[in-house]
């Protein structure tokens, strides 16, 4: 087990993959937050337009 962790720490590809995974998770959180905030507003706009017509 000790050899495994030494190989993981010495291999730079694992660190890069972890960084990309963290960036992807952050982007997903921002997108989900934006969609949830804008989704209700867009729904209200469409309802207003539909009621006006």
SEBANU-771046 format. One line per field, with one value per residue: x, y, z of N, C-alpha, C in turn. Coordinates in Angstrom, 3 decimals. Layout:
! SEBANU-771046
n_xx X ...
n_yy Y ...
n_zz Z ...
ca_xx X ...
ca_yy Y ...
ca_zz Z ...
c_xx X ...
c_yy Y ...
c_zz Z ...
END
This chain:
! SEBANU-771046
n_xx 0.826 1.981 3.765 2.012 0.831 3.112 3.738 1.467 1.683 4.081 3.506 2.594 0.325 -1.948 -2.393 -2.983 -5.313 -6.972 -7.116 -8.454 -10.862 -11.810 -12.138 -14.101 -16.186 -16.645 -17.473 -19.810 -21.345 -21.661 -23.116 -25.446 -26.403 -26.847 -28.787 -30.870 -31.473 -32.046 -33.941 -36.445 -37.058 -37.219 -39.355 -41.384 -41.437 -42.270 -44.798 -46.019 -45.997 -47.597 -50.026 -50.578 -50.998
n_yy -1.191 1.170 1.644 2.123 4.640 6.217 6.049 7.295 9.891 10.711 10.718 13.003 13.131 12.332 14.435 16.492 15.471 15.520 18.269 19.103 17.768 19.101 21.680 21.155 20.367 22.764 24.427 23.078 23.499 26.290 26.528 25.094 26.670 29.103 28.350 27.579 30.014 31.737 30.253 30.329 33.024 33.263 31.598 33.076 35.315 34.141 33.282 35.757 36.890 35.022 35.373 37.987 37.820
n_zz 0.000 0.685 -1.386 -3.447 -2.812 -2.943 -5.674 -6.713 -5.697 -6.862 -9.524 -11.869 -13.422 -12.038 -10.293 -12.080 -13.241 -11.026 -10.559 -12.895 -12.472 -10.183 -11.237 -13.171 -11.483 -10.111 -12.223 -12.897 -10.576 -10.688 -13.081 -12.434 -10.338 -11.690 -13.600 -11.918 -10.690 -12.870 -14.189 -12.849 -13.175 -15.975 -16.451 -15.213 -16.909 -19.345 -18.547 -18.022 -20.594 -21.924 -20.577 -21.276 -23.989
ca_xx 0.000 2.874 4.290 0.942 0.717 4.325 3.588 0.422 2.208 5.171 2.968 1.937 -0.945 -3.020 -2.654 -3.641 -6.676 -7.706 -7.373 -9.509 -12.114 -12.268 -12.608 -15.371 -17.196 -16.945 -18.260 -21.143 -22.051 -22.027 -24.178 -26.666 -26.876 -27.368 -30.026 -31.934 -31.857 -32.641 -35.066 -37.702 -37.327 -37.639 -40.702 -42.281 -41.539 -43.115 -46.169 -46.515 -46.235 -48.742 -51.232 -50.813 -51.525
ca_yy 0.000 2.328 1.854 2.693 6.075 6.867 6.175 8.277 11.230 11.064 10.810 14.286 13.021 12.239 15.784 17.228 14.945 16.027 19.694 19.189 17.333 20.189 22.766 20.712 20.420 24.175 24.899 22.476 24.194 27.613 26.350 24.702 27.858 30.059 27.837 27.617 31.409 32.282 29.426 30.838 34.326 33.028 31.046 34.196 36.126 33.426 33.324 37.112 37.032 34.170 36.002 39.206 37.443
ca_zz 0.000 0.747 -2.731 -4.265 -2.533 -3.444 -7.124 -6.989 -5.407 -7.766 -10.881 -12.022 -14.142 -11.060 -9.789 -13.153 -13.358 -9.869 -10.800 -13.897 -11.841 -9.325 -12.106 -13.756 -10.425 -9.864 -13.359 -12.773 -9.496 -11.194 -14.068 -11.731 -9.632 -12.671 -14.178 -10.911 -10.482 -14.086 -14.614 -12.306 -13.798 -17.356 -16.353 -14.920 -18.123 -20.286 -18.024 -18.244 -22.031 -22.265 -20.038 -22.025 -25.305
c_xx 0.867 3.441 3.258 0.851 1.941 4.238 2.546 0.953 3.292 4.701 2.162 0.593 -2.125 -3.391 -3.397 -5.082 -7.538 -8.047 -8.486 -10.854 -12.671 -12.801 -13.955 -16.492 -17.598 -17.802 -19.680 -21.965 -22.515 -23.175 -25.494 -27.252 -27.491 -28.686 -31.157 -32.387 -32.586 -33.869 -36.392 -38.053 -37.819 -39.057 -41.727 -42.484 -42.449 -44.568 -46.790 -46.862 -47.468 -50.044 -51.588 -51.435 -52.923
c_yy 1.249 2.661 2.492 4.195 6.831 7.059 7.234 9.687 11.639 11.217 12.097 14.218 12.956 13.604 16.601 16.761 15.452 17.503 19.875 18.774 18.425 21.361 22.393 20.752 21.860 24.751 24.344 23.178 25.571 27.509 25.993 25.894 28.875 29.618 27.901 29.052 31.976 31.508 29.944 32.190 34.168 32.467 32.141 35.067 35.450 33.427 34.693 37.335 36.240 34.794 37.274 38.906 36.929
c_zz 0.000 -0.624 -3.655 -4.061 -3.010 -4.954 -7.472 -6.774 -6.387 -9.211 -11.008 -12.719 -13.188 -10.521 -10.835 -13.312 -12.209 -10.049 -11.823 -13.311 -10.933 -10.141 -12.710 -12.722 -10.134 -10.992 -13.276 -11.698 -9.964 -12.197 -13.385 -10.976 -10.572 -13.266 -13.156 -10.649 -11.701 -14.538 -14.107 -12.921 -15.236 -17.372 -16.078 -16.161 -19.133 -19.830 -18.251 -19.716 -22.439 -21.773 -20.799 -23.379 -25.106
END
